[in-house]
């Protein structure tokens, strides 16, 4: 699923980037999130959370708010994101690189 999403993002950025559209297409991918929904829906949540935190270079799970901040930054076009397109940004505390 992750590879398919990345392929769609790249394809849409090629299709929608040039004039007259000029649309930037990016994706934000999170790792394990520390959310109330996850806590309530997973039987062994505490053990799973500890395992994912131990695997992450930051030794913690990211929050939904941190993912939302990246989405807001990309949507704003500020912080050098104006020229960014076709990218998948991982907001996962480094979980994906291990």
N, C-alpha and C positions, 0 to 999 in steps of 0.2 A: 504494500500500500504506500509506503514511504517513497519508494522509487517511482511509482506511478504518479504521485503528487508532484514530485520534483520534475518529472518529465512534462507534465501538464503546465507547470509554472514556466519552464523554459520555453515551451512551444507558444504559449499565450504571450509571453514577453516579446518573442520574435514577431508574432502576428500583430499585436496591438501597440508595440512601441513606436514604429515609424509614423510620421505624419500621414494623415491628418489626426490620428488618434492620440499619440503621445502618452499612452497609458503605461505606467509602471506596474509590473506584476511580480509580486514576491509572496512568499509563504513564511509562516512562523510555525515551528514545530517544537513542542515541549517534551520534556522527559516526564518522569513521574511527578504528579502534582500533589501537593498537600492540600486536599480539599475536604470539606465536610461530607460531600457525596461519596468520596472514596472511602472515608472512614466508616461510613454507614453501610456500604455495599460490599466490603471485602471482609471475609471472616478472619483472616490472619493479617489484618492491616498493619498492626504494630511490627510484626516480624518482617513483612514485605517492605515497609517504610525504612526500617533499619538497614535492610539489605541494599536497597537502592541508595540510601544515604552513604553507606560504606563504599559503594562502587563509584560514587560521584567524586571528582577531584575537589569540589567545594565542601564535600561531606554534609550536604543537605539537599532536600528536594526544593525545587523552585515553587513559587506560589502563583496562583492564577493572576494575581495583581502584577507580578513581574512579566508574565507573558503579555498581559494587556498593555503594559508600558511599552513593550517593543512594538506591538501592533500600532499603538498611538504614535510612536516615533516614526514608523514607516509611513503611516497615513499623513503625517504632518509635512513630510518632505524636508524636515530640518535635520541638522546634524550630519550633513553629507549624504543623506539618503536620496536626494533628488536624482542622482545619476545611477541609482541602484535598481536593477531589474533582473528578473530571471533567477533570483536567489532564494534559497531556503535558509532561514536564520534559525539556528537551534538555540532555544532558551531552555537549557536543561542542566545547568551547573557543570557541564563537561561530561555528563552521563554518556552521551553518544560517542565520545572519542575513546572510551575504554573498551 
